[in-house]
Amino acid sequence: MRYCVTVANFGPGVDAGVLAGWAADAEAAGWDGFFVWDHLFAFDDGPIDVVDPWMALAVAADRTSRIRLGTLVTPLPRRRPVKLARETVTLDRLSGGRAVLGVGMGGFPFEWDYLGEEPDLPARGRMLDEHLELLARLWTGEPVVHRGEHYRVGPDEGAPPWAAVAYPPPVQRPRIPVWVAGTWPGTRPFRRAARWDGVVPMRVEGAWTPRDTRDVHAYVARHREPSAGPFDLVVPGESPPGGAVDAAAPHAEAGGTWWQENVIPWRYGWSAGDPLPAARMRERILAGP
């Protein structure tokens, strides 16, 4: 079992320097990964500071040397494939091969309907699948031409031949690990996750239990090719300072491979208009797993 910290990319006073500082704290305290949310707006009425996750992770890569860095999660249907390929590869090369990409369909109308993005969930699911396949091809550094339902790379028919070469490729081979988020006990996101490198499950209500971990592990195993290679199951939770190892133990027995410590401000009673409980959040990070 490995252990990571997850933080929101918004809150009063949150900026790239703050998040990178927490990443350095996490590495010094013995955590194995540091992940940030990928949102455009805070959940509450503003103004509330929001930082771009990729900019913050780039600073974090410069201030760390060991821990994994990434997003949990990036909603791919509102991201352009070539732009995301450049961002993820830049982070992977800057960090020496430590990037992880968490992906999902996204939610909340203020980041979709209100911005002219695709509001239909089934359509977003198809966009997510097509985007992932295209992204994996772009990561190879080889020429890519693609004409799909939602994305296109290449000229019009009849134009001179051209293909996109997103060079250089990432450090990690065959690709940057992709972890797919999904709400359990749904099924489609978990079948999707079985085709990639990991799953980030969650519940709408109630705490995540070892039985949930066992059920997800079994479901993915039934839908994953035996030769597909290692697979990560990221367990969400909250533990007291220094208590993640004990909290994660039954999940490790049930098939979990990562414990995700949610160091988010609401855990400490925060609401819009209040100062961020930054000292208590950092205290949990510094206590280690």
N, C-alpha and C positions, 0 to 999 in steps of 0.2 A: 504494500500500500504506500502510495505517495500522497503528499499533502500540499494543498494550494490555498491561497487567499483570493477571494473575489470581492471587488469593491465597485461601487457605482461610479460612473464618470461625471457625476454632477453633485452639487451641494455648495453651500456658502463657502467661498474661499478655495474651492477645488480648482487646481490648474495642473499643467503638465509637471511642474516641479514638485507639487505635493504628491501626486501619484507616483512619480519616479522615486521620490524619497521613501514612500511606503514600500515600493518594490525592493529597494536597497535594504530597508529594515527587515523585510521578509526573508531575503537571502541570508542576512546576518543571523537571523533567529532560527534558521534551519528549515524553512519551508522549501518545497520543491517547485512551486509555481506561483505566479502572480498574474491574475486575470482581471480585466476591466469590462464593464458593460459597454454597449455601443448604442447610445441613444442620442437623438438630436435635441431633445427637450427634457427638462425635468418633469416628474410626474405631477408636481404641484404647481399652483399659480406662481409665476415669477415676480420679479426677476431672480433667478437662481443660476449660479455659475454652471456652465457645461463646458467640458473640454473634449476635443477630438481624441478618440482613443488611440489612433495610430500615431499621432504626434506625441502623446504621453508615453506610449510604449517604446518609441524610438529613444526618448530621453532615458527611460528605464533600462533599455538595452545598454546604453553607454555607462550606466551606473552599477550594472550587475555583471556577473561573469558565469553564473551557474544555472540559475533557475529558469524554468520555462516561462514564456511570456505570450499573452494572447488575449483574445476577446471571448467573452461568454455572455451573450453571443452576438455575432453580426447578422442582421437580417439581410440576407443576400438579395432578395427581390428589389430592394431600393439601392443597390450598389451596382455600378457598372463593372463588368467582368475584367476588362483590361486595366482599369484604374485599381481595382482590388488586387489584381495580380501584381502590379507594381508595388503597392503598399506592403503586401505580405512578403514578397521577395526581398524588398528593402529591409524589412524588419528581420527576416531570417538571416540575411547576410550580415547585417550590422551586429546581430547577437551571436554570430557564429553557429547558427543552426539550432536556435532554441524556440522558434515561433510555433504556435499552435493556433489554428483557426477554428473557433466555435461558430456554428451557423444555425440559423432558424428562419422561420417565415416572418417573424415580427408581429407586433400587435399595437393597439392604441390608435384610434382614428387620427390623432393630432400628428402622427408621423406617416400617415398613409392617405386617408381620404382628404384631409385638410391641405395636403401638399400636392395633390394631383397624382399620387402614386396608386398602384393597383390595389383596389379595395377588396377584391374577391379572393377569399382564402383558397379555393381550389386552384385558381389561376396562379396565385403566389406559390403554391406547392409545385406546380409545373415549372414555374420560373426558377425555383430553388434547385430542382433536379437538373434542369438544363444549364443553369449557371455553374453548378458544381462540375459537371462533365466538361464544360468549356474551360473553366478555371484550371482543372487538372491538365488539360492539353496545353494551355498557355504556360503553365509552370515547367513544361519540358524544355522550353527554349527552342523548340522546333517550329517550323512554319505551320500556321493554323489558318484554315479557311472554314467558316461555319455559317450555315444558314438554318436557323431553327425557328420555332414558334415565336420566341420572344427576343432572341439575340442574333446579331449578325456580325461577322468578321469577314471582310473581303469586299471586292468591288461588285458592281452590277454585272449581270450576264452580258457578255459581249465586250466588256472593257478589257484592257490589258491585264494579264495575270498578275496577281499580287496576293501575298499571304502575310499575316502578322507574325512577327518573330519577337516574342516578349523575352528579350535577353538582357541580363544573364538569368539563368535558372536559380532556384533556391539552393542553399547548401544541402538541405536534407533530401534524400532520395529514398523512394521514388517520388515523394512529394512532401510538402508540409502536412503534418497530421491534421485531419479534419474530424472534429467532434460535432455530432448532430444533436441538437436539443429537441426534446419532445415532452409533452404532458402525458404522464401515465395515469390511467391504463389505456390510452389510445394505442393504435397499432401502426398506422402509416408512417409516422416519424421514426418508429423503431425498426421498421423494415428498411427505411431509407438509411438509418444509421448503420445497419448491418452491412451495407455496401462500402462503408468508409472506415474510419479508424477509431471511432469512439462514440459514446453516447452520453449526453448530459440530461438526465431525466429530472422531472420536477412534478410536484402536485399542486393543483389549484388550492386545495384545502388540506390541512393536517400535516403532521410531520412525516418525513420520509423514514421508512422502517426497514430493518434487515429483510423482512419478507418481500418488500417492494424490490430491493436490490436483487434478491434471489429470482424473483419473477422476471425482471428485466433481463438478467443474465441468461436465463433459460430461453426467453423469447428470442433474443438476439442470436443465441447459439443455434436455434432451429432455422433461422433465416440467413445465416452467414455461411459462405463457402468455407469448407474445412481448411483449404489451402490459402485463405486470405491473409494470414499473418496475425500478429498481435492486435488486441482490441482493448480499448480502455473504457471502463464504466465509472463515471464520475458521480460520487455520492454527495448530495447536498446536505449541509447540516450546520449546526452551531454548537460549539462546545465551550466550556469554561477555559480560562487561561491554562495552557499546557495540557488540555484534556482531549485533544483531537485523536491522539493515538488510541486511548481507551474507547472513545466514542466510535472510532472507525473499525475496531476489531471485529465486531459481529458482521459488519458489512464486508470486510475482507474475506471472511469465511464464506459469505454468500456470493462472492464473485466480483466485488468492487475492487478497483485498482487505484482510484484517487479519492481522497476526502477533500471536498470543497467547503472551506470555512467561509461562510458568508459574513463578511465584516462590513455590514451595511448600516447606515445611520438610524433606520427605524428600529433596529435591534436595541438601540439605546434611548428610545423614546423621542426621537427627533420628529418634528413636523415643520412644514413650511413657515417661515418667519422666525424660527429659532436658530441660534448659532449651531453650526455643525459640531457634533460630539467628537471632534477630531482626536482629542487626547485619549479618550476611551477606545476609539477605534485603533489608534496606533499602539496603545497598551496591549490590546489583544494580539496584534501582529507581532509585537516584540516578545510576547510570552512564548511564541513558537508553538509547534504542534504537540 
